[in-house]
Amino acid sequence: MVERIGEVYLDGLSATVEPNAAIGHERDLARALERVATYHDGVREVRIVVRAADGTILGDLARDDVAAAAPLPPLDTEIPLITTAADRNRFWVQRPLLHDGTVRAVLSAQLDLKPIRDERLAADIKSLTVNALMAAGVAAFGFWLIRRLLAPLRLLETALARAAAGDPQPIGAVEGVANPRLHALIRAYDVMATAQIERTQLRIAQAERLRAADLGRLAATVAHEVRNPLAGMLNAVDTARRFPDNREAVASSLDLLERGLGAIARVVDTTLSFHRTPRDGKPVDAVDFDDLARLVRPVAERRGVRLDWSAEVAGPLPLDAGVVRQIVLNLALNAIGAARPAGRVAVTVRAATTALELTFEDDGAGLDPAVARRLEALDLDWIDTSEGGIGLGVVMRAVAALGGRILTRREEKPPRTTIEVRLPGQASRDPDATVDEEAS
């Protein structure tokens, strides 16, 4: 661009200087140079020199000492632009003046471009300042706009974090949501959060209802387990009253009462301690089965059912006596209740080398197939509300607590239902199965 300025300047200066330089009028040439020097706009010449072809100076005009001391460019130099060493803003421009195709003189001008450069620098600074201010304004507006657009997303993010922490809360109406998809997303989250709150409230209400039901089952289980041995114990009391002079009968009745009350106490303690079977329970022995026979027989007699009881137990077995008594008592009473009038019930207890086998037979209508499957599967989550259902629940949990299993069998000719319980000789307890858990 600087070269172009120099060429334009020389075009105008040549038109003024060339006539005087061609005829050699040095005085007129000097006056022309002075006139030229008085007019400048933007480009300011600091020295103008007109030399003849042989180097003779025809005219020389210098504005300051620096310009006057600057060396002249060589006449034969074709470089249109030469920078002076004294001032980087000053440039020599040079052009030969032709007349009739002959070089009559050489016009050299030293230009000072500092005003143009200062003006251009000021314009650049102004432009940069304006651009910077505009960029800052646009950035601030963009930040505000993006922040406003992202505000609903931040609300959604906060709500999701609370939901992940277990406290879902609806966002509600949000102003400034122009995006329909975002609005639909917030609305969907509100629906989800509301449904989650309702489910939580429903679970709390259901837990309260289950708690009330559990308390009812707890009371029913305790009442059921306490009621079972009462008939035999009352029979023992009646025997002691009828034969007060028979020391052996009275002593036997008192022993039966003591063991029966002890069994009731263990049932209650087990149930109230979250139904965990005590690990230090008394080993089961033959006397426990004799007591059970004496407790169950009066019930069978009142119903007109013949009871065949056989217990082959030579000595103590490493199984909790309270739990085994619960199993035998519940299944024996259920069998008596299921037997037909004037029917028959057989209870067989056999202690093998590695297991205790309990067999209960009756000639009643038989077990419901669904109940039989649940018994064999030891379905601890099953709740039977029918008559005897609490007892079956107790039996399943007791068998599971001792690591045993239940088998059922039905024969039609003659009609006979058989329930077999096999308990390992060394009790292998299931820590998650608990006696009487049906009432927990």
N, C-alpha and C positions, 0 to 999 in steps of 0.2 A: 504494500500500500504506500510506503514511503517513496519508493521509486516512481510510482504513478503520480504522486504529488509533485515530485521534482520535475517530471516531464511536463506536467501541466504548467508549472511555474515558468519553465524555460520557454514554453510556447508563447506566453504573454510577454515575457521580458525580451525575447528575440525580436518580436514585432516592433518594440520601441527602440531598441539599441541598433538594429541592423542598418537602417538608413544612414545614421551618423557614422557608424563604423566603416561603412563601405566607401564614403567619400573622405574619411580621415579627419573630420572636424572634431578635434579633441575637446574644444570648449563646449560645443553643442552636446557632445557625448556626455561630458561631466554633468551638464544641466539635466539631461535626460535621466542619468542615473539617480540624481538627487530627487527628481520628480517621482521616479519609480519607488525610491526608498521611503517616500512620505506616505505611500498607500500600501497597507498590508492588512490582511484579515486572516487570522489563523496561522498562516505561514509567514515567518518573519525572517527576512534576509539580513545577515549581519555583515556580509561583504560581497561586493560585486566587482568583478575584474574583467576588463575586455583587453585582450592581447592580440597583437598582430600575428600573422603566421610565423614570423621569425622570433616571436617571444617578446617583442617590444610592448610595454604596457601602454595602452591607449587611454584607459580610464580605470580608476581604482577608487572604490568607496567602501570605507570600513566604519562600523558603528562603535567598536570598542577595541581596546588594546589586544585582547586575546585574538580577536578576528584579524587585526592588523599584523600580528606576529605569526599567524598561521601560515605555513608554507603553501605555495600554490601547487596545484596538481600539474603533472607534466602535460604538455600540449598534445603529445601523441598517445595519451592514455585514452582507451576507448571505454573505460569503465564509466558507466553513467552515474555511479553513486560511490563516493569515497567518504569514509568516516574519519574524522579528525581524532587525534590521540588526546588532545586537551579536553575536549568535551564530547561525551558520547551522544549528546543530543544535537550536535552540529554536523552537517553533511555537506560535502561538495557535490554540486551537479555541474555538468560541463557539456557544451554543445558547440560544434563549429558553425560559424556564420558563413553561408555560401552566397556568392553573387555571380550570376552567369555561370554557375557550375564550378566556380573557383572559390577556395577557402580564403576569405579576406581577413577573418578574425576568429578568435575563439572566445566564447562567453563562458565565464566561470562564476558561479554563485554559491556562497556558503549559506545554508539555511539553518535556522534554529527551530527545531520541531518541539521544543519543550512545552510551549503553550498547548500545542495539539495533544501531546502526550499527557499533560496535566489534565486537560479537559477530558480526554478519553479515560484516564484513571479515575477522575471524579465521576464520570458517567458509569464506569464499571462498578465503582463502590456503591453508587446510588442504586444501580440495577441489582447488585448483590443484596443490598440492604432491603430493597423492596421485595426481592424474591424470598429472602430469609423471613421477612415479616409475613409474607403471604403463605410461605410453607408452614411457619409456626401456627398461623391462624387456621390453615387447612388441617394441620395435624391436631390442633386442639379441638376443632369441630369434629374431626373424625374420631378422636378419643371419646368425646362426649357422646357422639352418635353410637359408637360401638358399645360403650358402657351402658347406654340406655337400652340398646338392643339385647345385650347380654344379661341385663338385670333379671329378667324372668328365668334365664338359665341358672343364674346364681341362686335364685330362690329354689329352683328345682333341685340343684345340687345339694343345698343345705337340707332340704326336705328328705332327699334320698339318704343322706348321711344319718339323719335322725331315725329314718325308717330302718336302716341297717343296724343301728344301735338298739332297736326294739321299741322305738317311740314314734310310730308313724302318725303324722298330723297332716290334714288337708291344707293346701296352700291357699285356696279361696280365690276370689277375684283379683286379677293382676291388671293394673292399668298400663296402657302403652304397648300391649301385645298385638302387633299388626299382622304377624305371620300366622296364618290360620293353622299351619301344622304345629307350631309351638303352642298355640292356644289349645289345640286338640290334645297335645301331649300333656299339658298341665291338667286339663280336665280329666284325662284318663288316669293320671296319677292320683288326683283327688278321689276319683271313684275307687281306685285300688286301696288308698289309705282309709277311706271310710269303711270299705268292706273289711279291711284288716282289723280296724277298731271294733266293728260289730262282731267279727269272729272272736276277737279276744274277750269281749264282754260275754259272748255266748259261752266260750270255754269256761270263764269264771263262774257263770251261772250254772253250767253243767257240772263243774267241779263241786259247787256247793250242793247240788242235788245228789251227786254221787257220794259226797261226804255224808249227807243225811241217810242215803240208802246204805252206805257202809256201816253207819252206826246202827241202823236197823238190823242189818245182817249180823253184826257183831252181837247184838242182844239176842237175836234168834239163835245164833250158834251156841252162845253160852247157855241159853235156856234149853236148847235141844240136848246138848252134851250133859247138862246137869240132870235133865229129866230121865235120860236113858237108864241110869243105874238106880233110880229112886224106887222102882217097883221091887227089885230084889232087896234093897235095903229095908223097905217097909215090911217086906216078908220076913226079914231077919228080926226086925223089931217085934213083929207079931209072934214069931217062934219063941223069942225070949220071954214075952209076956205069958204065953200059954204054958211054957215049961220052966217056970222060975226055979224049980228045985233041981232041974237037970243041969248040973254045972257044965257038962260037956256041950250041951246044946246052946246054953247061954254064952259060953266062951267062944264057940264057933260063930254065933250070931254077932257077938261084939267084934271079933276079928274081921268078919265080913263088913260090918259097918265101918270099921276103921280104914280098911283098904278102899272101900267105896268112897268114903269122904276124902281119903288121900288122892284117889283118882280124880274126883271132882275138883279138888284144889289144884292139882297139876293141870287139868284142862283149863281152868280159869286163868292160872298163871301163864300158861302157854299162850292163850288167846290175848290176854292183856299186854303181853310183852311182844306185840306185833307178830304173834303166832310163830315165833321161832322155837323149834324144838330144842329143849335143853340138851346140851352135849354131855352132861353128867347124869343123865337119867338112870333109874334103876334097871338092871338087866331083867328081861322077862323070864319067868320061871313057870313051872307047872301049876303053882298055886294061883297064879293070875288067871289061868284058863279055868281052874276049878271055881274061882270067884265069879267069872263071867257066866259059867254054866248055871250057877245058883241065882245070878241076877236075871238071866234070860228065861229060865224055865217057868217061873210064875206067869210071865207074859204069854208064853205059848199055851200054858194050861188055861188061861182065861179065854183065849181065842179058840180053844178046842183043837189045837194043832199038836201033833206028836213031834217031839224034839229028840233026835238022835245025836248025842254029843260024844265025840271021841277025841281025846287029846293025848298024843304020844310024845311027851316031852320029858326026857330023862333028867335034865339039869338046866341051869341058867344059860340063856343065850345072850350074846352081846348086841341086843336090840332094846331100844327104850321101851320099858314096860307100859308107860302111859300111852305112847303112840300106838303100840300093838293092840292094847285094850280098846282104844278108839276104833281101830279098823274092825276088830272082831265084833265089838258090841254093835256098831252101826250096821254092818252087813248082816249079822244074825237077826237083829230086829227088823231090818228091811225084808229079809227072807220070810220071817214069820208073818209080817204084814201082807206079803204078796201071796202066801200059800192059800189054797182054797179051803173052805170050811172042812173040818175034820181031815185036813191034809197032813202032809209030812214035811219036815225040815230036817236036814242033816248038816251038822257042822263037824268038820274033820280038821284036826290040827296035827301036823306031822313035822317033827324036827329032823331034817336030813343033815348030812355032813356039812354041806355048804349053803343050805338055805332052810328057811322056815316056810312050809307050804300050808296055806289056809284054804279050805274048800267049803263052799256054802251051796247047798242044793235045796230047791223048793219045787212044788208041783203046781205053781200058779200059772198065770197067763203069760209070763215071761217079760223080759225087758224090751223096751222100745229099741228097735235097731239103732236109731240115732244115739240113744243113751249108751248102748253097748259100745258103739264106736268111740264115743268120747271117753268112756272108762278105759278102754284099751289104749287109747292114745294119751291118757293122762292129761286131758285138756284142762289146764289150770285156769284158763280164762272163762270157762263155761260157768254160767249161773243158772241152776235149775230151780225154778220157783214152784215145782209140783211137790206133792207130799213125798217126803223122803229125800227131796233134792238137796237140802242142807247136809244131810248125812252123807250122801254120795260125794258132795264137794269135799267134806272133811276127809273121807276115805281116800280120794284121789291125791290130796295134798299130803296126807300122812304117808301113803305108799311112795310118792315121789320124794318125800323127805328122807325115807329110808333106802332109797335107791332100788325099789322093787318095781314090779309090773303086775298088771291085771289082765286076766284072760276070761272071756265069757263063752258059754256054749249053750245051745238050745236044742232039745230033743222033743219030738212031738208024740212018739209012741214008746213008752208012756210019756205024757207031758212032764218035762223036767228042765229047769233052768239051773245052770251051774256057773258059779263065779269062783275063779281061782286067783289067789293072791300069792305071789312068790316073793319072799323077802330074802336078800342075801344074808348069810350067816354073820358076815362082818358088814355092818351098816355102812353103805356108801351114800352119804347124804348129798343131796342137791342143795347148794347154798341158796338158790333162788326159790326153791319149793319150800313152803312153810305149812305147818299143820294149822288147820282152821283158817287159812288165808282167805277163804271165802267171806269171812266176816270182817276182813281188814278194810 
